[in-house]
Amino acid sequence: MTRALVNTLRNDLKESQINWNVMMAFIPIAFLTFLFHELGHWTFGAVLGNDMTISLNNSAPRNGNFINDTDALWSAIGGPVFTLIQALLFLLLTGITKSVYAFSLTFFAAFSRFYSLVFGGIKLQDEARISAMLDWNTFLVPAIVLILLFVICWQSIRLMKLSIKSTGYFVVLSVFAELLVIGINKLV
């Protein structure tokens, strides 16, 4: 029974285009995705004249306060915008190259926001804070961002011709990578 399970898993991973290199690539992909998202906050805040700091899972004004409330809004918008840019850019590269690595960067961009919104407490996430600052329904901006990311991810899955089972394996890889980043962030 164990041998059959190993063979099934081996065949599934081959069909999913997942090998040890892809598995190991998810570690830097996760870290780079988190940093790129935070770079969005930092960039929008800095362009507006705020002296910003950045870390693995946070970007904020050095003195703790934005110059004005609209700067806080724009900085909050920066993270999801950069995540959408990552997803779109690597969707384009996936279409051109059919690379499992480009696909992985698209997939993880969508997965990371989904994971944060579902398991990280929706009201603590950028998208819900944006909704609150605009005095909109809490779930409106999160829903818009997730729908856009899911559509981009779905397109990428179609380009790679991956099955639902294959997508499940990418979810498992993403969970491990996400938890690794969260764990290391808590240690630092």
C-alpha positions in Angstrom: 0.0 0.0 0.0 2.8 2.5 0.9 4.6 1.8 -2.3 1.5 2.4 -4.4 0.9 5.7 -2.5 4.5 6.8 -3.2 4.1 5.9 -6.9 0.8 7.8 -7.1 2.3 10.9 -5.4 5.4 10.7 -7.7 3.2 10.6 -10.8 0.9 13.4 -9.5 3.9 15.6 -8.9 5.3 14.9 -12.3 2.0 15.7 -13.9 1.8 18.9 -11.8 5.4 19.9 -13.0 6.5 19.9 -9.4 10.0 18.6 -8.6 12.5 19.4 -5.8 13.6 22.6 -7.6 10.0 23.9 -7.7 9.5 22.9 -4.1 12.6 24.8 -3.0 11.8 27.8 -5.2 8.6 28.3 -3.2 10.7 29.5 -0.2 12.3 32.5 -2.0 9.0 33.1 -3.9 7.2 33.4 -0.6 9.7 35.8 0.9 9.9 37.9 -2.3 6.1 38.1 -2.6 5.8 39.4 1.0 8.6 41.9 0.4 7.2 43.1 -2.9 3.8 43.6 -1.3 5.5 45.7 1.5 7.5 47.5 -1.1 4.2 48.7 -2.6 3.2 50.2 0.8 6.7 51.8 1.1 6.7 53.2 -2.4 3.3 54.8 -2.2 4.1 56.3 1.2 7.6 57.5 0.2 6.3 59.0 -3.1 3.9 61.1 -1.0 6.8 62.4 1.1 6.6 60.1 4.1 9.9 58.8 5.7 9.0 55.1 5.4 10.5 51.9 6.9 10.1 48.4 5.5 10.4 44.9 6.9 9.3 41.4 5.8 5.7 42.0 6.8 5.3 45.7 7.6 5.9 49.1 6.1 5.1 52.3 8.0 6.3 55.8 8.5 9.4 56.0 10.6 7.8 58.3 13.1 4.6 56.2 13.3 2.4 58.8 11.6 1.6 59.6 8.0 1.8 63.3 6.9 -2.0 63.1 6.4 -4.8 60.6 6.2 -4.9 60.4 2.4 -1.2 59.3 2.6 -2.3 56.4 4.9 -4.9 55.4 2.4 -2.5 55.5 -0.6 0.1 53.6 1.3 -2.5 50.9 2.2 -3.5 50.7 -1.4 0.2 50.2 -2.5 0.6 46.7 -1.1 -2.4 45.1 -2.9 -1.6 47.1 -6.1 2.0 45.6 -6.1 0.6 42.2 -5.5 -1.7 42.6 -8.5 1.2 43.8 -10.6 3.2 40.7 -9.5 0.3 38.4 -10.5 -0.2 40.2 -13.9 3.5 40.3 -14.7 4.1 36.7 -14.0 0.8 35.7 -15.8 2.3 37.4 -18.9 5.6 35.5 -18.4 3.7 32.3 -17.9 1.9 32.8 -21.2 5.2 33.5 -23.0 7.4 30.9 -21.3 5.0 28.2 -19.9 7.5 28.2 -17.0 6.3 26.5 -13.8 8.4 29.1 -11.9 6.6 32.1 -13.5 3.3 30.3 -12.8 4.4 29.8 -9.1 5.0 33.5 -8.7 1.5 34.2 -10.1 -0.1 31.5 -8.0 1.6 32.6 -4.8 0.6 36.2 -5.2 -3.1 35.2 -5.3 -2.6 32.6 -2.6 -0.8 34.9 -0.2 -3.6 37.5 -0.2 -6.3 34.8 0.1 -4.5 33.2 3.0 -4.0 36.6 4.8 -7.6 37.6 4.4 -9.1 34.3 5.4 -6.7 33.2 8.2 -5.1 36.5 9.2 -8.2 38.3 10.4 -9.9 40.2 7.6 -10.2 43.4 9.5 -6.4 43.5 10.1 -5.6 43.3 6.4 -4.9 46.1 3.9 -8.0 45.6 1.8 -10.4 45.8 4.8 -8.5 48.9 6.1 -8.9 50.5 2.7 -12.6 49.8 2.8 -12.8 51.3 6.2 -10.9 54.4 5.2 -13.2 54.9 2.2 -16.2 54.2 4.5 -17.2 51.2 2.3 -18.5 47.8 3.3 -15.6 45.9 5.0 -15.7 43.1 2.5 -15.9 45.2 -0.8 -12.2 45.9 -1.4 -11.1 42.4 -0.2 -13.7 40.8 -2.6 -12.5 43.0 -5.5 -8.8 42.2 -4.9 -9.5 38.5 -4.4 -11.7 38.2 -7.5 -9.0 39.9 -9.6 -6.3 37.7 -8.2 -8.4 34.5 -8.7 -9.1 35.4 -12.3 -5.4 36.0 -13.0 -4.5 32.8 -11.2 -7.2 30.8 -13.1 -5.8 32.2 -16.4 -2.4 31.1 -15.4 -3.7 27.6 -14.4 -5.3 27.3 -17.9 -2.1 28.4 -19.6 -0.2 25.7 -17.8 -3.0 23.2 -18.5 -3.0 22.1 -14.8 -5.7 19.9 -13.3 -7.6 20.6 -10.1 -5.4 18.0 -8.4 -2.3 19.8 -9.6 -3.6 23.0 -8.3 -4.1 21.3 -4.9 -0.4 20.4 -4.8 0.5 24.1 -5.4 -1.9 25.0 -2.6 0.0 22.6 -0.3 3.3 24.1 -1.3 2.0 27.6 -0.8 0.7 26.8 2.7 4.1 25.5 3.8 5.8 28.6 2.3 3.3 31.0 3.9 3.7 29.4 7.3 7.5 29.5 6.9 7.5 33.3 6.2 5.0 33.9 9.1 7.1 31.8 11.5 10.4 33.5 10.5 8.7 37.0 10.7 7.6 36.2 14.3 11.2 35.2 15.2 12.7 38.3 13.8 
